[in-house]
Structures are given as C-alpha cells and as structure tokens.
Amino acid sequence: MKITPSLAVPSYVIPASTKENILFLQDKTKEISLLCFEPSLPVLEDLSSFQGFWHLHLPYSVPHDFYHSPEKYMQTAPAYSAQTLWNNAWQHAGTLRDMEIFAKSCIKIALHCQKLNPKYYVLHLPDSQEKNAASFLEYFLRQWQKELPLELLCLENVKNASYFDYEKIILSSSCSLCFDLAHALTYKQENCLEQKKFMEKVKIVHWSAPFEENTQQYGKDKHLNLNHLKKHASYCIKTLKSVPQNTTHVLELFSWEEIEKSKQFLFQLFDRCF
C-alpha cells in the first residue's frame, strides 16, 4: 500500500498579518506550523478559519529585558518597539531562574494553544558551546514534563547543536526530535542519520535549501526552495528512508511562491521512497 506523506507549511507565507496568512492557507494545506518565534501569546481568533492540523514552533529569541520583565511580553499581541534588542533565549539566560522563566513562557504558549490540539511543539536545542547548555536543557525538559507530555516536544538540531551533542539527554528521555535537513547540511551534522535511535524519535522534518545550488556556502541557512538541493538528492532520500513513515514534512519556506516551486522536487523524492 502506497504511503501518502504528511505535509505542512509555516503560518507565514505571504507578507501580511497572521490572520491573513491563515485565511490564505485554509484551502491550500492540511497542516500548519504555527510560528511562535516571539515570547507572546497568539491571538486564537486569528487562527479560527483553518480547520486542519497544527503544530507549534516555540520561541528561540527573547527581548533583551525579557528575563527581568517577562510580564511585558507574555500576553496577546504585545507592542514591541523598534528599539527592542533580541537575544537567543538560551544564551541570554544566565541562571536557572532565567531558564525557569523561559520554560514557563513556552509552556504558557503551549497551554494557551491547546484549543488547536497541536500535534507537536518544536524547540531549538541550545548552543552546545555554552557552559550551562546541558543543564539548562535538562531543566527545561523537567519543567515541561510537569505540564505536558515530553514526547510532544520535538528538539531541533541547529548551529552548534547536533543531536550528538546531547545524545545522553535525548536517548534517556521520552522527548521527540525535529530534524532540520538544511541545518544538517549547513553545520556539518549529516551524521545524525547514522544513529538509528535518533531517527526513530523524529516526528518532524524541516525542508529547505541552505544555499544556492553549485555553491559551498557552509554556515549559511537561507531557507531557499528545494530545487537548490538537487545535488544533495541522495542525502534527501537517505533522510526519508531514515525517519518514520508517519513523520510530518514541513516545507519551511516563508514564501508561497517558493513553496510552489519546491513541491515537484519533494514529491519526486517521495515517489522514490514510498
């Protein structure tokens, strides 16, 4: 029996408001990745036109004063000023108290969105070069597990944060994983596919091309359409064969035009694998 892969797209694909994006997408996809990149609460009424599936991408950046005044931001549609400075949430956290604020903020967003019945919640792994990275991650997981099932939390590989950097934590917990193929290619993390126990935990794959075809711009992550992945087709196929068949595949491109350009390439990969 032929498997039909599960596809999703981001909640931002046209230069417009969240509400307008969701209206645009309502008859174009069966699943949306709700981008909660900022530590604030989505306006649920803006999402009501979509009747498909959801998963959430949790924040990874916070305003410079977030850990001093989280109440300023943990509300619906806070007013960010043009002078707001943004920092990586993990790197900006200096203490466990800061990490508690970040964890509780992510949990508050997740609980706020439970009416959407999200399938999963994606969280960037912390930079492994930071001295408190492992202990902060463990603390976050403990806080999350108090409120929500840990298997719903998908940890994503990012710069300086391969699954291998947190192998013990990942494999000893019930957390899930989000595999970003562009990050793997950009940050030399291709070997993640070699650990079968990692791949068994993957619930979501992020698809984009990190740089233009026929260039070697390692360290870039441009979120380009998938036609730039043609020379990496064998790695793409290996990825598809390594993850569970019920994995959700997200075209992580922030332009509907670029998503449309990418579909044929991805469908051709599916045809070769399923």
C-alpha positions in Angstrom: 0.0 0.0 0.0 1.4 3.4 -1.0 2.2 5.8 1.8 1.0 9.4 1.5 3.5 11.6 3.4 2.1 14.2 5.8 3.0 17.8 4.6 2.9 21.1 6.4 3.8 24.7 5.7 4.6 27.7 8.0 2.0 30.1 9.2 3.8 32.9 7.4 4.0 32.5 3.6 2.8 35.9 2.4 3.8 39.4 3.6 0.7 40.0 5.7 -0.7 39.5 9.2 -1.1 36.1 10.8 -4.9 36.3 10.3 -4.4 37.0 6.6 -1.9 34.2 6.2 -4.2 31.7 7.8 -7.1 32.7 5.6 -4.8 32.4 2.6 -3.7 28.9 3.6 -7.1 27.5 4.7 -7.7 25.6 1.4 -4.0 25.0 0.5 -2.7 22.7 3.2 -3.8 20.1 5.7 -1.3 21.2 8.4 0.2 24.5 9.5 3.3 25.1 11.6 2.3 28.0 13.8 5.4 30.2 14.2 5.6 31.4 17.8 9.1 32.8 17.4 8.4 35.6 19.9 7.5 35.0 23.5 3.9 36.2 23.3 0.5 34.5 23.1 -1.1 34.0 19.6 -4.5 35.6 19.0 -6.5 32.4 18.7 -9.4 34.2 16.9 -7.0 34.9 14.1 -6.5 31.2 13.5 -10.1 30.0 13.6 -10.5 29.9 9.8 -8.2 26.9 9.5 -9.8 23.5 10.2 -6.7 21.3 9.6 -3.9 20.1 11.9 -1.4 22.3 13.8 2.0 22.1 15.4 3.8 24.9 17.1 7.3 26.3 16.7 8.2 27.7 20.1 10.3 30.9 20.7 14.1 30.9 20.4 14.7 34.6 20.7 13.6 36.9 23.5 13.8 40.7 24.1 16.9 41.9 25.9 14.9 42.7 29.1 12.7 39.6 28.9 14.2 37.8 32.0 13.7 41.0 34.0 10.1 41.8 32.8 8.5 38.7 31.2 5.0 40.0 32.0 5.5 42.8 29.4 5.6 40.3 26.7 3.7 37.2 27.8 0.4 38.5 26.6 -1.5 38.6 23.3 0.0 41.0 20.7 2.5 42.9 22.9 3.8 46.1 21.5 7.5 45.6 20.5 9.3 48.9 19.9 11.7 49.5 17.0 14.5 49.7 19.7 13.8 46.2 21.0 17.0 44.2 21.0 16.7 40.4 20.6 18.8 37.7 22.0 19.0 33.9 21.7 16.8 32.7 24.6 19.3 30.0 25.7 22.4 32.2 25.5 20.7 35.1 27.2 19.7 33.0 30.2 22.3 33.4 32.9 20.7 31.4 35.7 18.2 28.6 36.4 15.8 31.3 37.4 16.1 32.7 33.8 15.6 29.3 32.4 12.5 28.8 34.6 11.0 32.0 33.1 11.8 30.8 29.5 10.4 27.3 30.2 7.3 28.6 31.8 6.8 31.0 28.9 7.0 28.3 26.4 4.6 26.1 28.4 2.2 29.1 28.7 2.1 29.4 24.9 1.6 25.7 24.5 -1.3 25.6 27.0 -2.8 28.7 25.5 -2.9 27.0 22.2 -4.4 23.7 23.4 -7.7 24.5 21.7 -5.9 23.9 18.4 -5.0 20.4 19.6 -1.3 20.7 18.3 0.3 17.5 17.3 3.8 18.6 18.5 5.9 21.6 19.8 9.3 22.3 18.2 12.1 23.8 20.3 15.6 24.7 19.1 18.4 23.0 21.0 20.8 25.3 22.9 24.3 26.1 21.6 26.4 23.2 23.0 29.4 25.6 23.4 27.6 27.5 26.1 28.8 26.2 29.6 25.3 25.7 31.0 23.7 24.3 27.9 23.2 20.7 29.0 22.0 21.6 32.5 19.6 24.2 31.1 18.2 21.7 28.6 17.6 19.1 31.3 16.0 21.7 33.5 13.7 22.8 30.6 12.6 19.2 30.0 11.8 18.7 33.7 9.7 21.8 33.7 7.9 20.9 30.5 7.1 17.4 31.8 5.2 18.8 34.8 2.6 20.3 32.4 2.7 18.5 29.1 3.8 15.1 27.7 7.5 15.1 26.9 7.0 13.1 23.7 5.1 16.1 22.2 8.3 18.2 22.5 10.5 18.0 19.4 14.1 19.1 19.8 15.6 20.7 16.7 19.2 20.5 15.5 20.6 24.0 15.0 24.0 25.7 14.8 26.5 24.2 17.3 23.7 21.8 18.5 23.7 18.4 16.9 21.8 15.5 18.4 25.2 14.0 19.2 26.0 17.0 21.5 23.0 15.9 23.7 23.0 12.2 23.0 22.7 11.1 26.6 19.8 13.5 27.4 17.9 12.7 24.2 18.2 9.0 24.4 17.4 8.8 28.1 14.3 10.9 27.9 10.9 10.4 26.1 11.3 13.7 24.1 10.9 13.6 20.3 13.0 15.2 17.6 12.7 17.6 14.7 15.3 17.1 12.0 16.2 20.2 10.0 17.9 18.9 6.8 19.2 22.4 5.9 20.8 22.7 9.3 22.4 19.3 8.9 23.9 20.3 5.6 24.9 23.8 6.7 26.5 22.9 10.1 28.1 19.5 9.1 25.6 17.4 11.1 24.9 14.9 8.3 26.0 12.0 10.5 22.8 12.4 12.7 21.2 10.0 10.2 23.7 7.3 11.2 22.3 7.0 14.7 19.1 4.9 14.3 17.9 5.7 17.8 17.8 9.4 16.9 15.9 8.9 13.7 13.3 6.7 15.5 12.4 9.8 17.6 11.9 12.1 14.6 8.4 13.4 14.3 9.0 16.4 12.1 11.4 17.1 9.2 12.1 20.7 8.1 12.8 21.1 4.4 14.7 24.0 2.8 17.9 24.5 0.9 20.5 26.3 2.9 22.4 27.8 -0.1 22.2 28.1 -3.8 22.9 25.1 -6.0 26.6 24.7 -7.0 27.8 26.9 -4.2 29.5 25.8 -1.0 28.4 28.5 1.4 28.6 26.4 4.5 27.5 28.4 7.6 24.6 29.9 5.6 21.0 29.0 6.1 18.9 30.9 3.6 15.7 28.8 3.5 15.7 28.6 -0.3 13.4 26.5 -2.4 14.2 22.8 -2.7 15.4 22.9 -6.3 18.7 24.0 -4.8 19.0 20.6 -3.1 19.4 18.6 -6.4 23.0 17.7 -5.8 22.0 16.6 -2.3 19.2 14.3 -3.6 20.9 11.2 -2.3 21.1 12.7 1.2 17.4 13.7 1.0 16.4 10.2 0.0 18.5 8.8 2.9 16.7 11.2 5.2 13.3 10.0 4.0 14.3 6.4 4.4 15.7 7.0 7.9 12.7 8.7 9.6 9.4 7.0 10.4 6.8 6.9 7.6 4.3 8.9 9.7 6.7 11.9 10.0 5.4 15.3 9.2 7.4 17.1 6.5 7.4 20.8 6.7 8.3 23.0 3.7 10.0 25.6 5.9 9.9 28.3 3.3 8.4 31.7 4.1 7.0 32.4 0.6 4.1 30.6 -1.0 5.8 31.1 -4.4 8.9 29.3 -3.2 6.8 26.5 -1.7 5.0 26.0 -5.0 8.4 25.8 -6.8 9.6 23.1 -4.3 6.7 20.7 -4.4 7.6 18.8 -7.5 11.1 18.1 -6.2 9.8 16.8 -2.9 7.1 14.7 -4.5 9.7 13.1 -6.7 11.7 12.2 -3.6 8.5 10.7 -2.0 7.9 8.7 -5.2 11.3 7.1 -4.9 10.9 6.2 -1.3 7.3 5.3 -0.6 
